[in-house]
Amino acid sequence: MINFLPRKRDRSRISLIVALLVVQTASAQQRSPAIPLVVHNPYFSIWSMADRLTDEPTRHWTGAPQPIEGIARIDGNAYRFMGQHPDTLPAMHQTSNTITPTHTQYEFREAGIQLELEFFTPAIMSDLDVLSRPVTYLTWRVEATDAGHHTVSVLLDVDPLIAVNDRSEPVVTSRHDADSLNVLSVGSRDQNILNRSGDNVRIDWGYFHLAVPKNEHAETSISTGLEEAFIASGKLATSDSIGMPEPASRSSAHLDVVLDLGSVGSTVVARHVLLSYTEGFAIQYFHRDLRPYWQRNNMTVEKMLDTAEDQYSELEARGNKFDADLTADLVKVGGKHYAAIAILAYRQTLAAHELVADLDGQPMLFAKENFSNGCIETVDVLYPSAPFFLLFQPKLLQAQLLPVLEYSALPRWRFPFAPHDLGQYPLANGQVYGGGETSEQDQMPIEESGNMLILVDALARAEGNAHLAEEFWTQLTNWAEYLKQKGLDPENQLTTDDFAGHVAHNANLSIKAIDALAAYADLARMLHHDEVATAYSTEAKDMAAKWIVMAKEGNHYKLAFNSPGTWSQKYNLVWDKIMGYDLFPPSVQDAEMAYYAGKLNRYGLPLDSRAGYTKLDWSLWTATLASKQSQFEAIVDPIYRWMNETQSRVPLTDWYDTTTGLQEGFQARSVVGGVFIKALSDTALVRKWRATP
C-alpha cells in the first residue's frame, strides 16, 4: 500500500495532525503510477515504476534502467529490498510505501526484522542553496519485531550505468576522502561537457558519487561480483578494481557499501549515505556555459558533500515539519484526494528544472519539456507550472522569465510576439520549435504573448514591484499591442495543446489574450503609466463583453466561436479569478462548471469535445473555477482514481485518456506544478508559504 501521509516514524512529532490526514480507508487502494526516489533535475532523476521496490530495476524518468540495488543480510540469510538482481534471491516482504513532499519511505519485514528505507531530498523552496544541492539522503532504520536480537547488515550497490547515456560508453571510477565522508565516484571517460541536446537521453558528463559517513561502521569497495561476495560472507572485496576505462556493462566495476548494523533488538538502529551527481557545467545559455547554482562561488564537490552531511539532522527535521504542515494545508484547501495529487507533483515539478547561476551569480532556472520535444524554457510549460513557484518561491519564477525576456530583447528575435522556447535542453541558444527564428510557421503568437504578460504581472504582484516589467517594457508593450489587434478572435494557430492541432477562433485562447491585456494594464498602473493603464483596462473589459456574445451557445460556451455544438475547458479563466481582473461575470464560470458535470468520464473531464483525452494541469485549473467544494471534487476525484488505477507506470503524465486511463504522451513534466493553482487561490495559504524576498 502507498500512502500520501506523514511517515509512521515521525508520529510523535506530528501526532496532532495524523487524524486529519487519513487520505483513504484501509480497504481502498492507494498507489502512484511511479514513485520518486532520487529526483533533482532532468539528468539526475531516478524512480521506481512498480508497486514493490523489488519488482523492477530503478529507472531514469525516461524509463531507461539506472540500477541501484539493495540486499539485507539477517542472521546470515540474504534478502533483496531494492532491485531485481540477483533474481534468485528472495525479496523482503514490502508492507508499505509512503510519499510526502520531500520523502519517499518503504517498509519491509522479514525474519524478525522491520527495515525502513527512506529517500529524502530536501527540496525546501525557501533555501536556494539547499534546493540546488544535488544530494539525496538514503537512510535505513532497522528494529526487531519479535523481541529477539538479530545480526543485520545491508549492501547498497550502484551500477555504473547511472553516469552515462547507455552501456556502450566507457566509464572510470575513483575514490577519495572528504573531511567526514568516504566518496566513491563514477563518470564517463570522455567527459564531453554539454556535448549535445535531446529528449530521451541521459547525461554522459559529470560524476555520480556514493558518499558514506566515516562514522557509519561501513565497508566500501569498487569492484565486480560484490553482491555475490556479500551474500556468501557479508563482506566485500578487500581491494578496489580501479583500472582502465571500460564500458558501463553489468559486469564492470560497481560502487558498493556495506553498512554493519550489528545486533539489532527493539531499539531502532539507523545508518545513512548520500547519493549525488555533479556535472561542473549544467546549461549553455547563448554559448555561455553556466554552473549549477550551488557551485556559483566555486565550492568544491568535497565541500558540498561535507556541508550536506553536516546538515543532515537539521534538514531531516526541517523536511519532516515541512511535509506535515504542507500536507495538512493541502487537505484543508482541497481535500484528501487533491492533497495526494499535489504531493506526488511536488518533487516532479522541481526535477524537470536545472537551477544555475548566471555570470553575476544570479539564479536562472531552466525547464526541460520532457518527452515532448526536449525544448528548454518553453513558455507554455512555464505558464502551467507557474502556480507552484508563485506559491512557494516567486524568485524562481523570475529566474525562469528573465532568460525569455532577455532573448526577446535581442535583435535576432524579430517577431512582434513572444517566443516559444530558447532551444533544446540543455542548450539554450535560440528557438528551435516551429519556424524557429526564421518564420511564423507553427509559432504560438497569442499563446506565448499572453502567457508572458500574465506571468510577469503575477510575479509583480507576488514581489510587490514591477521592476522586471520596467526593464523589459518595450517587449511587453509590443506583445500587448499584438494581442489588442489579434487576440479577441484568434487566427488559425497552435496553442499550448498543440497535439490537438491548429484551431481558429479559439474561445479559450481568446480568454488568455483578454486576461493578458488586463495584466498589461495592471503593470502599467504599477509603473504609473496611468493613461496606458486606463486604455488597456477598458479594452480588456470591452473584449470580455464581446467574448460572451461570440462564445455563448445555450447553457455553455463553445470551443471555437464559429463551431456550434462544441465545448472546451475554459481553464484560462482562472487568472481572472485569482488576479481579480473581474473581466468576466461569475455566471460564465458557473455555467461552464454546471455543463462540465455532464461530460465527466471515469478518469476525468476531457479537454474538449474533440477527443476523450485530458490534461492533468488544466483540469485542476478548471476545477479551481468551482464555487462549491462538491464541484471541485467532482473533477478531482476521477483524477485521483486515475492516479491509482492507470496502467501507464511512468512519472505523472499530464496527457491521458479519460476512459482507458492510458498515457497519451508526455511524462515527468514540470507542468504538473499547475495542480498547486488551488492552493494559490487561497490567500491565507499564499501568505503562509510564499518565501519572503
C-alpha positions in Angstrom: 0.0 0.0 0.0 1.2 3.5 -0.8 0.2 6.3 1.5 0.4 10.1 0.9 0.7 10.7 4.7 3.2 11.7 7.4 5.6 8.8 7.9 5.0 6.5 10.9 8.5 7.0 12.2 7.5 10.7 12.8 4.2 10.1 14.7 5.5 11.6 17.9 6.4 14.9 16.3 3.2 15.3 14.3 0.6 13.4 16.2 -1.7 16.4 16.3 -2.4 16.2 12.5 -2.3 12.5 11.8 -6.1 12.2 12.3 -6.6 14.9 9.7 -4.5 13.1 7.1 -6.3 9.8 6.7 -6.4 10.0 2.9 -8.2 6.7 2.4 -9.9 4.0 4.3 -7.9 0.9 5.0 -9.8 -1.1 2.3 -9.1 1.4 -0.5 -6.3 1.1 -3.0 -3.7 3.8 -3.0 -0.9 3.8 -5.5 1.4 6.0 -7.5 2.0 5.4 -11.2 5.7 5.8 -10.5 7.5 6.6 -7.2 10.1 9.3 -6.8 13.3 8.2 -5.3 16.2 10.5 -6.2 14.8 13.4 -8.1 16.8 16.6 -8.7 16.9 17.7 -12.3 16.3 16.2 -15.8 19.6 14.3 -15.7 19.5 13.2 -12.0 16.0 11.7 -11.7 15.6 8.1 -10.5 12.2 6.4 -10.0 10.6 3.1 -9.1 8.0 2.3 -11.7 6.4 -0.6 -9.9 4.3 -1.2 -6.7 7.2 -3.0 -5.0 10.8 -1.8 -5.0 12.0 -5.3 -5.8 9.7 -5.8 -8.8 11.9 -3.8 -11.3 15.2 -2.1 -11.5 15.2 1.6 -10.6 14.9 3.8 -13.6 15.6 7.2 -15.0 12.4 9.2 -15.6 12.7 8.2 -19.3 12.3 4.6 -18.3 15.9 3.6 -19.0 17.3 1.4 -16.3 19.7 3.0 -13.7 20.0 0.2 -11.3 20.6 0.9 -7.6 20.2 -2.4 -5.7 20.0 -3.3 -2.0 20.4 -6.6 -0.1 19.9 -7.1 3.6 21.7 -9.9 5.4 19.7 -11.1 8.5 21.4 -13.8 10.7 23.4 -15.0 7.7 20.5 -15.1 5.3 20.3 -12.6 2.4 17.1 -10.9 1.0 16.6 -8.2 -1.6 14.9 -4.9 -0.6 15.7 -2.9 -3.8 16.1 -4.1 -7.4 15.7 -7.4 -9.2 19.3 -8.7 -9.2 20.1 -11.3 -8.3 16.6 -12.6 -9.2 17.3 -15.9 -7.4 17.5 -14.1 -4.1 14.2 -13.9 -2.2 12.7 -10.4 -1.8 11.8 -9.0 1.6 8.1 -8.5 2.2 7.2 -4.9 1.4 4.5 -3.8 3.8 4.1 -0.1 2.9 5.3 2.8 0.8 4.7 6.4 2.0 5.2 9.5 -0.2 5.4 13.0 1.3 6.6 16.2 -0.5 10.2 15.6 0.3 10.4 12.0 1.4 9.7 8.5 0.0 9.8 5.7 2.6 9.4 2.0 2.2 8.8 -0.5 5.0 9.9 -4.2 4.8 9.5 -7.1 7.2 11.5 -10.3 7.1 13.0 -12.9 9.6 12.0 -10.9 12.7 13.2 -7.6 11.4 11.5 -4.4 10.3 13.5 -2.3 7.8 12.6 1.2 6.8 14.3 2.6 3.7 13.9 6.3 3.3 14.8 8.6 0.4 15.0 12.3 1.5 15.5 15.1 -1.0 15.5 18.4 1.0 13.5 20.3 -1.7 12.6 23.2 0.5 11.9 26.2 -1.7 12.8 28.9 0.8 16.5 27.9 0.7 18.1 28.0 -2.7 21.5 26.8 -1.6 19.9 23.6 -0.2 17.4 23.3 -3.0 20.2 23.4 -5.7 22.4 20.9 -3.9 22.3 17.6 -5.8 22.1 15.3 -2.8 19.5 12.8 -1.7 19.9 11.1 1.7 19.3 7.4 1.8 18.6 6.2 5.4 18.0 2.7 6.8 16.2 2.3 10.2 16.1 -1.3 11.5 14.5 -2.9 14.5 13.5 -6.3 15.7 9.8 -7.2 15.7 10.0 -10.5 17.7 11.6 -9.3 21.0 14.8 -11.0 19.9 18.2 -9.9 18.6 19.3 -10.3 15.0 22.6 -9.7 13.3 21.9 -7.4 10.4 24.0 -5.7 7.6 22.9 -4.1 4.4 24.5 -3.7 1.0 23.9 -0.9 -1.4 25.1 -1.5 -5.0 25.3 1.2 -7.7 25.6 0.2 -11.4 28.0 2.5 -13.4 25.2 2.9 -16.0 24.0 5.7 -13.7 26.7 8.0 -15.1 26.3 7.6 -18.8 23.6 7.5 -21.5 24.0 3.8 -22.3 26.1 0.8 -21.6 28.4 1.3 -24.6 30.1 4.3 -23.1 33.4 3.8 -21.2 33.4 4.8 -17.6 36.1 5.5 -15.0 35.8 5.0 -11.2 37.6 6.6 -8.3 37.6 7.0 -4.6 38.6 10.0 -2.4 38.1 11.4 1.0 36.1 14.4 2.2 36.5 15.6 5.8 33.6 13.5 7.0 32.9 11.1 4.1 34.4 8.3 2.1 33.4 9.0 -1.5 33.2 6.5 -4.4 32.6 8.1 -7.8 31.9 7.0 -11.4 31.7 9.0 -14.6 32.2 8.8 -18.3 35.8 8.5 -19.6 35.3 11.2 -22.3 33.6 14.0 -20.3 32.2 15.8 -23.3 30.6 18.6 -21.3 27.3 19.9 -22.7 28.1 17.9 -25.9 24.6 17.5 -27.2 20.9 18.2 -26.7 18.0 15.9 -26.8 14.9 14.5 -25.1 15.2 10.7 -24.4 18.8 10.9 -23.3 20.8 10.6 -20.1 23.8 12.7 -19.0 27.2 11.5 -20.0 29.4 14.1 -18.4 30.0 14.7 -14.7 30.2 12.1 -11.9 27.9 10.1 -9.7 29.0 10.0 -6.0 28.2 7.5 -3.3 29.3 9.3 -0.1 29.5 7.3 3.1 29.9 8.9 6.5 33.1 7.8 8.2 31.3 7.1 11.4 28.7 4.7 10.0 30.6 1.4 10.5 30.8 0.9 6.8 32.9 -1.1 4.3 33.2 0.3 0.8 34.6 -1.2 -2.5 34.7 -0.6 -6.2 34.8 -4.0 -7.9 32.9 -6.7 -9.7 30.9 -9.6 -8.2 30.3 -7.7 -4.9 26.8 -8.8 -4.4 27.7 -12.4 -4.6 30.6 -11.9 -2.1 28.2 -10.1 0.3 25.5 -12.8 0.0 28.1 -15.5 0.8 30.1 -13.9 3.5 28.6 -10.5 4.4 31.9 -9.0 3.2 33.2 -7.0 0.2 36.3 -7.3 -1.9 39.4 -6.4 0.0 40.8 -4.1 -2.8 39.3 -1.9 -5.5 39.3 -2.9 -9.1 40.1 0.5 -10.5 41.9 0.1 -13.8 41.5 1.1 -17.4 38.2 2.7 -18.6 35.6 0.1 -19.6 32.1 0.1 -21.0 29.4 0.5 -18.3 28.3 -3.1 -18.6 26.7 -5.2 -15.9 30.0 -6.9 -15.3 32.1 -3.8 -14.9 33.1 -2.4 -11.5 30.2 -1.2 -9.3 30.2 1.2 -6.4 29.3 -0.7 -3.2 28.9 -0.1 0.5 28.1 -2.5 3.3 26.7 -1.0 6.5 27.0 -3.2 9.6 24.1 -2.6 12.0 25.4 -5.2 14.5 23.0 -7.0 16.8 19.6 -5.3 16.3 16.9 -5.5 19.0 13.8 -3.4 19.9 15.9 -0.2 19.7 16.0 1.3 16.2 19.4 1.3 14.6 19.9 3.8 11.8 22.5 4.3 9.1 22.6 6.7 6.1 24.6 7.5 2.9 24.5 10.4 0.4 23.7 10.0 -3.3 24.9 12.8 -5.5 25.6 13.8 -9.1 27.7 16.7 -10.1 28.3 18.0 -13.6 30.5 21.1 -13.5 28.6 22.9 -16.2 24.8 22.3 -16.5 23.3 24.7 -19.0 24.6 26.6 -22.1 22.9 30.0 -22.4 23.7 31.7 -25.7 27.0 29.9 -25.8 27.9 30.8 -22.2 28.4 27.6 -20.1 26.7 28.1 -16.7 27.5 26.3 -13.5 24.9 24.8 -11.1 23.7 27.4 -8.6 25.4 25.6 -5.6 28.7 26.0 -7.4 28.4 29.7 -8.2 31.2 30.6 -5.7 33.4 27.8 -6.8 32.5 25.4 -4.0 34.2 22.1 -4.5 32.4 18.8 -4.7 34.0 17.6 -1.4 33.0 20.8 0.4 29.4 20.5 -0.9 29.2 16.9 0.3 30.7 17.7 3.7 28.2 20.5 4.1 25.3 18.3 3.2 26.5 15.6 5.7 26.9 18.3 8.4 23.3 19.5 7.9 21.7 16.1 7.6 20.0 16.0 11.0 18.8 19.6 10.8 17.5 19.2 7.2 15.7 16.0 8.2 13.9 17.8 11.0 13.0 20.7 8.6 11.8 18.3 6.0 9.6 16.4 8.4 7.9 19.6 9.6 7.6 20.9 6.0 5.9 17.7 4.9 3.5 17.6 7.8 2.5 21.3 7.6 2.1 21.3 3.8 0.1 18.1 3.7 -2.3 19.4 6.3 -2.8 22.6 4.4 -3.4 20.8 1.1 -6.0 18.6 2.7 -7.6 21.7 4.2 -7.8 23.7 1.0 -8.7 20.9 -1.5 -9.5 17.7 0.3 -7.7 14.4 0.7 -7.6 13.5 -3.0 -6.3 16.9 -4.0 -3.6 16.6 -1.4 -2.5 13.2 -2.8 -2.2 14.6 -6.3 -0.3 17.7 -5.2 2.1 15.8 -3.0 3.1 13.5 -5.9 3.5 16.5 -8.2 5.8 18.4 -5.8 9.2 16.8 -6.4 8.4 16.0 -10.1 7.8 19.7 -10.7 11.3 20.6 -9.4 13.0 17.7 -11.1 12.2 18.9 -14.6 14.4 22.0 -14.0 18.0 22.9 -13.5 18.9 25.8 -11.2 22.1 27.5 -12.4 23.9 30.8 -11.7 24.4 33.5 -14.3 27.8 35.0 -14.6 26.9 37.5 -11.9 25.7 34.8 -9.6 22.0 35.4 -10.0 19.8 32.4 -10.2 18.4 31.2 -13.5 16.0 28.3 -13.7 15.7 26.3 -16.9 12.8 23.9 -17.5 13.1 20.9 -19.9 10.0 19.9 -21.9 10.3 16.2 -21.0 9.0 13.7 -23.6 7.5 16.3 -25.8 10.5 17.6 -27.9 13.0 18.3 -25.2 12.8 22.1 -25.6 14.3 24.3 -22.9 12.4 27.2 -21.3 9.2 26.5 -23.3 7.0 29.4 -22.4 3.8 27.3 -22.5 5.5 25.0 -20.0 6.5 27.8 -17.7 2.9 29.0 -17.7 1.2 25.9 -16.3 4.0 25.2 -13.8 3.9 28.9 -12.5 1.4 28.3 -9.7 3.9 26.1 -7.9 6.6 28.9 -7.9 4.1 31.7 -7.2 3.0 29.8 -4.1 6.4 28.8 -2.7 9.2 30.9 -4.3 8.4 33.8 -6.8 12.1 34.4 -7.1 12.4 31.2 -9.1 9.6 32.3 -11.4 11.6 35.4 -12.1 14.6 33.1 -12.7 12.6 31.4 -15.5 11.1 34.5 -17.1 14.3 36.5 -17.2 16.1 34.3 -19.8 13.0 34.5 -22.1 12.8 38.3 -21.7 16.5 38.7 -22.4 16.2 36.6 -25.5 13.1 38.6 -26.7 15.1 41.8 -26.4 17.8 40.6 -28.7 17.8 41.9 -32.3 17.7 38.2 -33.5 14.2 37.9 -32.2 12.4 39.9 -34.9 8.7 39.0 -34.3 6.1 41.2 -32.5 5.1 38.3 -30.3 6.8 36.2 -27.6 9.0 33.2 -28.4 8.0 29.6 -27.7 11.4 28.4 -26.4 15.1 29.0 -26.1 16.4 25.9 -27.7 16.6 22.2 -26.9 17.8 21.2 -23.4 20.5 21.8 -22.1 21.4 24.2 -24.9 19.5 27.5 -24.7 20.9 29.1 -27.8 17.8 30.2 -29.6 14.3 28.9 -30.5 14.0 25.6 -32.3 10.2 24.9 -32.3 8.1 25.7 -35.4 9.6 28.3 -37.6 12.4 29.0 -35.1 13.8 32.4 -35.7 13.1 32.4 -39.4 9.4 32.3 -40.0 6.0 32.5 -38.3 5.1 28.9 -39.3 3.8 26.9 -36.4 4.5 29.6 -33.9 2.2 30.3 -31.0 1.9 34.1 -31.0 -1.2 34.6 -28.9 -0.4 31.7 -26.6 3.1 32.8 -25.6 2.5 36.5 -25.6 -0.5 36.0 -23.3 1.5 33.7 -21.1 4.3 36.1 -20.6 2.1 39.1 -19.8 0.1 37.2 -17.3 3.1 35.7 -15.6 5.1 39.0 -15.4 2.0 40.6 -13.8 1.5 37.7 -11.4 5.2 37.9 -10.4 5.0 41.7 -9.9 2.0 41.1 -7.6 3.9 38.5 -5.7 7.1 40.6 -5.3 5.3 43.8 -4.7 7.1 45.6 -7.5 7.2 45.7 -11.3 11.0 46.0 -11.7 11.1 43.2 -14.3 8.3 44.7 -16.3 10.0 48.1 -16.2 13.3 46.7 -17.6 11.5 44.9 -20.5 8.6 47.4 -21.0 9.3 47.6 -24.8 8.8 43.9 -25.2 5.7 43.7 -23.0 4.2 46.7 -24.9 4.8 45.1 -28.3 3.0 41.9 -27.1 0.1 43.8 -25.6 -0.4 45.7 -28.8 -0.3 42.5 -30.8 -2.9 40.9 -28.5 -5.0 44.1 -28.8 -5.1 43.6 -32.5 -5.2 39.8 -32.8 -6.4 38.4 -29.5 -10.2 38.7 -29.4 -10.8 36.3 -32.4 -7.6 34.3 -32.9 -6.5 33.3 -36.4 -5.8 29.6 -37.2 -2.8 28.8 -35.0 -1.5 26.4 -32.4 -2.0 26.7 -28.6 -0.2 25.0 -25.8 -2.3 22.0 -26.5 -0.5 21.7 -29.9 -1.2 17.9 -30.0 -4.8 18.8 -30.8 -3.7 20.8 -33.9 -4.4 24.2 -35.2 -7.7 25.9 -34.2 -9.1 29.2 -35.5 -11.4 31.4 -33.4 -10.4 29.5 -30.2 -12.5 30.8 -27.3 -10.2 29.7 -24.5 -7.2 31.3 -26.3 -9.2 34.5 -26.6 -9.7 34.4 -22.8 -6.0 34.3 -22.4 -5.5 37.3 -24.6 -8.1 39.3 -22.8 -6.6 38.4 -19.3 -3.2 39.3 -20.7 -4.4 42.8 -21.6 -5.7 43.3 -18.1 -2.3 42.1 -16.9 -0.5 44.7 -19.0 -2.9 47.4 -17.7 -2.1 46.3 -14.1 1.7 46.5 -14.8 1.2 49.9 -16.4 -0.6 51.1 -13.3 2.2 49.8 -11.0 4.7 51.8 -13.2 2.5 54.9 -13.1 1.7 54.8 -16.8 -1.8 55.9 -15.9 -3.2 56.6 -19.4 -1.9 53.4 -20.7 -3.4 51.5 -17.8 -6.8 53.0 -18.3 -6.8 52.4 -22.0 -5.9 48.8 -21.8 -8.1 48.1 -18.9 -11.0 49.5 -20.9 -10.0 47.4 -23.9 -9.9 44.2 -21.9 -13.3 44.8 -20.4 -14.8 45.6 -23.8 -13.3 42.5 -25.3 -14.6 40.3 -22.5 -18.1 41.6 -23.2 -17.8 40.8 -26.8 -16.4 37.3 -26.0 -19.6 36.4 -24.1 -21.7 37.2 -27.1 -19.4 35.4 -29.5 -18.8 32.2 -27.5 -22.2 31.6 -25.9 -24.3 28.6 -27.1 -27.3 27.8 -24.9 -26.1 26.7 -21.5 -22.4 26.8 -22.1 -19.6 28.4 -24.2 -18.2 27.0 -27.4 -14.7 25.6 -28.2 -14.5 28.0 -31.1 -16.6 31.0 -32.0 -17.6 29.5 -35.4 -18.2 25.9 -34.2 -21.7 25.2 -32.9 -22.1 22.0 -30.9 -18.7 22.2 -29.3 -17.3 22.8 -25.8 -14.0 23.1 -24.1 -12.4 23.6 -20.7 -12.0 27.3 -20.2 -9.1 26.9 -17.8 -7.6 30.3 -18.7 -10.5 31.9 -16.8 -8.7 31.0 -13.6 -6.4 34.1 -13.7 -9.5 36.4 -13.9 -10.5 34.9 -10.6 -7.1 34.7 -8.9 -5.8 38.1 -10.0 -9.1 39.8 -9.5 -9.3 41.3 -13.0 -13.1 40.8 -12.8 -13.5 40.9 -16.6 -16.0 38.0 -16.8 -19.1 37.8 -14.7 -19.4 34.8 -12.3 -22.2 33.5 -14.4 -19.7 32.4 -17.1 -17.7 30.1 -14.9 -20.9 28.9 -13.1 -22.4 27.9 -16.5 -19.3 26.2 -17.6 -18.9 24.2 -14.3 -22.5 23.1 -14.5 -22.0 22.0 -18.1 -18.9 20.0 -17.3 -20.7 17.9 -14.8 -22.4 16.1 -17.7 -19.1 15.4 -19.5 -17.1 13.6 -16.9 -15.7 10.2 -17.7 -14.3 7.6 -15.3 -10.8 9.2 -15.2 -11.7 12.8 -15.6 -13.0 15.7 -17.7 -12.0 15.6 -21.4 -10.1 18.7 -22.6 -12.8 19.5 -25.1 -15.4 18.0 -27.4 -12.9 16.8 -30.0 -11.4 13.8 -28.1 -11.6 11.8 -24.9 -8.1 12.8 -23.6 -7.4 15.4 -21.0 -4.6 17.4 -19.4 -3.9 17.0 -15.7 -2.8 20.5 -15.1 -5.7 22.2 -17.0 -8.2 20.0 -15.3 -7.1 21.3 -11.9 -7.2 24.9 -13.2 -10.8 24.3 -14.4 -11.7 22.7 -11.1 -10.4 25.8 -9.3 -13.2 27.8 -11.0 -15.7 25.9 -8.9 -17.8 28.0 -6.5 -18.7 24.8 -4.5 -16.4 22.2 -3.0 -18.6 19.5 -4.5 -18.0 20.8 -8.0 -14.2 20.9 -7.3 -14.2 17.3 -6.0 -16.3 16.1 -9.0 -13.4 16.9 -11.3 -10.6 16.0 -8.8 -11.9 12.6 -7.6 -11.7 10.9 -11.1 -8.1 12.2 -11.4 -7.3 10.6 -8.1 -8.9 7.4 -9.3 -6.8 7.5 -12.5 -3.6 8.0 -10.5 -4.4 4.8 -8.6 -5.6 2.7 -11.5 -3.7 3.7 -14.6 -1.6 1.0 -16.2 0.8 3.6 -17.6 3.5 3.2 -14.9 5.5 6.4 -15.5 6.2 9.6 -13.6 2.9 11.6 -13.7 1.8 12.1 -17.3 -0.2 15.2 -17.8 -1.9 13.9 -21.0 -4.0 10.8 -20.8 -7.3 9.2 -21.9 -10.2 9.7 -19.5 -11.9 6.4 -20.5 -9.0 4.0 -20.6 -6.6 5.8 -18.2 -3.7 5.2 -20.6 -1.0 7.8 -21.2 -1.3 9.6 -24.5 2.2 11.1 -24.3 4.4 13.3 -22.0 5.7 12.2 -18.6 7.7 13.7 -15.8 7.0 17.2 -16.9 7.1 20.3 -14.7 3.6 21.3 -15.8 2.1 19.2 -13.0 3.1 22.1 -10.8 -0.1 23.6 -12.1 -2.1 21.5 -9.7 -1.0 23.9 -7.0 -3.3 26.5 -8.6 -6.0 25.6 -6.0 -3.6 26.3 -3.1 -2.6 29.6 -4.9 -6.2 30.7 -4.9 -6.2 30.7 -1.1 -4.7 34.0 0.1 -4.1 32.7 3.6 -2.0 29.8 2.3 -0.1 32.1 0.0 0.8 34.3 2.9 2.0 31.3 4.9 4.0 29.5 2.2 5.4 32.2 0.0 9.1 32.8 0.7 9.8 36.4 1.7 12.1 38.4 -0.7 
